[in-house]
Amino acid sequence: MDRFSRALINYKKIVLVVFLVVAVLSGILLPLVSVNYDMVDYLPKDAQSTTAIKIMETEFGSEMPNARVMLTGVSLHEALEYKEKLAALDGVTAMSWLDDVVGLDTLKTIPLNFFSSSLIESYYKDNNALMSLSIESGKEKSTVRAIYELIGEHNAAAGDAVNTAETQAMSVSEVLNAMVILLPIIILILVISTSSWIEPLLFLITIGIAIVINMGTNIVFGEISFITQTVSPILQLAVSLDFAIFLLHSFNNYRLSHEPEQAMILAMKQALPTVAASAATTIIGFGALIFMRFGIGADLGLNLLKGVILSFISVMVFLPAITLMCYKAIDRTKHRKLMPDLKKSGKWLMNVRVAFLIFALVVVIPSFLAQSKTQFSYGMGSVTSASRAGEDALYIEEKFGKENALVLLVPKGNVGREAVLCDALSEVPHVKSVISFVTAVGAEIPLEFVPPEATDQFYAENYSRIILYTDTAEEGADAFNTVQTVLDTAALHYPTYYLAGQSATLFDMKNAVSIDTERINLIALIGMFIVLLVTFRSLTVPLFLLFSIKTAIWINLSFPYFAGKPISFIGYLILSTVQLGATVDYAILLTNAYLGNRIILPKKDAMRVTIEDNLVAILISAIILATAGFVLAATTSNPIIGELGTLLGRGTLLSFVMVVCVLPALLIVFDGVIQKTTMRDNGELINSKGVD
């Protein structure tokens, strides 16, 4: 380490230039990183709804309809004119309306009252026309804008593609808005907790460069999700600042008795194990997300894992170089420490430790059970509920009723079996209508007598397409039960079948996430236990640390259950790993200090001194991470991101309380057990000299 430190110091100007050049290049690449707003793309490749979408694209030449346009007060002729104009818009790959079902010539020549009323009213009702569109992925924003310009304010557009376009518009300035508020708050916190006006800027420059490099190097992935784009920079900033604070704190301590360069060498040597352990626990938490079958986890996990590694490198390489070039400025801008030392808090926390431990033991099981019963939301509908997209969806529902389309694909060839299946599907609860060749045209009519535009809607080379209109929301118990019943009904008649539609997609998402939840929590827990086992060389200390943080997580995630509100599964999955990985550092710092003090002091005195010496450091870190979460919640217009911010902010404060109020009690109560199960570097058991 000494050779590396001396080489870094000797070439500090080169180090500074290299980091700045890489940051500039990454900044240039950043706008070139494509952002994916379609959550469907992250479903497992073997999900049946994913297969259904691929079949529709290859067999029927179009994607699943992902938007609806309602035209009010129009005649059939005017509706057809609108349809032609809509179909000509760039980004619209397919359209479907009444003429595609019964045939254009038939629609023009035969009065509507000769058709089934349930069929007609799915498309045309009270002079209002409802059309389905397929909008090309990646072109949602521009295409929806063109649709709005064409149909005006008095007509409506809704659907998943419209929600995606709205989300794109929301996300453009999300990060900037959050950073504009977050950075001044963090600077204020750092100014209060440090003794120089320059130090906070060095922290932010160091982590800021790592963030820019991280976001720019995402070009290697081709694209990232909008979730990653929005939350990754803020999370990376919040969880990495500790690294920089600890190194510079060590440097300032060694400056009291050493020259700047020697002080930095000693500070790097002292800081490396602690910063590396902190980075490792955070990496374990983020890395667990990579093992999700639902690809959004790997997308965010890889980005944050890369970000933490880059932050670690930036702190251990760039920060020493720039600090040694600026130490004179640091000295000139010294100010008295504005943060109170909170020395008296040690005695108070020792007095209340037993009460907090009892409280934690009382609530841990109810909290665990409650968080396991929390209901999740999987779709994007809540994102746009307060926008025009949400208002238009309600307007369409007012005119045509609640309507949620599913598309069932079955092997082509047996018209009789298809007719029996359609009859069975029409009996499924919440299915309003079933539209297929046999219901719209008739099983007894030969295909050669039917206009091609009508047959092409239902038959491809290998598959028949059956469209079901349900009266459920896109997600929820009714929607998912309906999807399951449709799949079960199809299984009674065909050996092969696939179901597409937003509810089918969210159903598959729900199933993937239920498996992912158990997997990533277990991976994160095992990985964290191993890191703590290696760090403390103890069989019991990791258990007490994990109990403290996991209890905080369970309490945090039980809030939505007791409030009776579902939360986004994204917030749940990310929070359960991020809170564990980011806040276990507080427990490591406190426990490490306690074990050191315990060698020379009785256990209660050792804990009191530990709290007095480390409370401020833990508090500053917790305030920064909690502030990042609450600012994210306050500035975002995306409810999913907002939920994640609230969970992160509240979870950080709960972890702080557990670490400073409950963990001390555990370490004191089980002090004897810890002594017997913890080893020194030489392999011998700890034998504390402190007298109780």
PEVENCOR-V341995 format. One line per field, one symbol per residue. ss: DSSP state (@ for helix, = for strand, . for the rest). psi: psi as a letter, one per 20 degrees, with the letter a starting at -180 (. if undefined). Layout:
ss=???
psi=???
//
This chain:
ss=.@@@@@@@@@.@@@@@@@@@@@@@@@@@@@...===..@@@@.....@@@@@@@@@@@@.......=====....@@@@@@@@@@@@....=====.@@@@@.@@@@@@..@@@..@@@@...==..========....@@@@@@@@@@@@....===.@@@@@@@@@@@@..@@@@@@@@@@@@@@@@@@@@..=..@@@@@@@@@@@@@@@@@@@@@@@.===@@@@@@@@@@@@@@@@@@@@@@@@@@@@@@....@@@@@@@@@@@@@@@@@@@@@@@@@@@@@@@@...@@@@@@@@@@@@@@@@@@@@@@@@@@@@@@@@@@@@@@.=..........@@@@@@@@@@@@@@@@@@@@@@@@@@@@...==...@@@@...@@@@@@@@@@@@@...========...@@@@@@@@@@@@....=====.@@@@@@....@@@..@@@@@@@=...========......@@@@@@@@@@@@@@@.....====.@@@@@@@@@@@@@@@@@@@@@@@@@@@@@@@@@@@.=..@@@@@@@@@@@@@@@@@@@@@@@...==@@@@@@@@@@@@@@@@@@@@@@@@@@@@@@....@@@@@@@@@@@@@@@@@@@@@@@@@@@@@@@@@...@@@@@@@@@@@@@@@@@@@@@@@@@@@@@@@.@@@@@@@==.....=.......
psi=hgggghgghhkhhgggggggghggghhhhgiioqppjohhijqqhjphhgggggghghgijqrppjqqpppqlqrgghghgggghghiqpiohqqpahhhgipggghhhpqhiirphhggiihoplkppoqpqppppijgghghghgghgiahirqprrhhhgggghghgigjggggghhggghggggghghirjqhhghhgghgghgghgggghhiihhigrrqhgghghghgggggiihgggggghggghghhhjqqgghhhghggghhggggggghghghgghhhhhjphoihghggggghghggghgggggiggghghghijhhhghhkqrqpipqikhihggghhhjggghgggghgigghgggghijpqqqhajhhhjhjahggghghgghhgjrppopqoppqpqhnhghhggghghhiipqiogqpoaghhhgphipqhijpqhhghhhhpagiqqppppprkrrhrrggghhgggggghghhihqhpqqprrghhghghgghghhghggghggggggggggghghgilqhhghghghggghghggggiighghikpqqphgggggghgghghhiihghggggghghghhhiqqgghghgggghhiggggggggggggggghgghhiqjohghggggggggghghgggghgihgghgghggkgggghijpqrhjiqqpnpiqp.
//
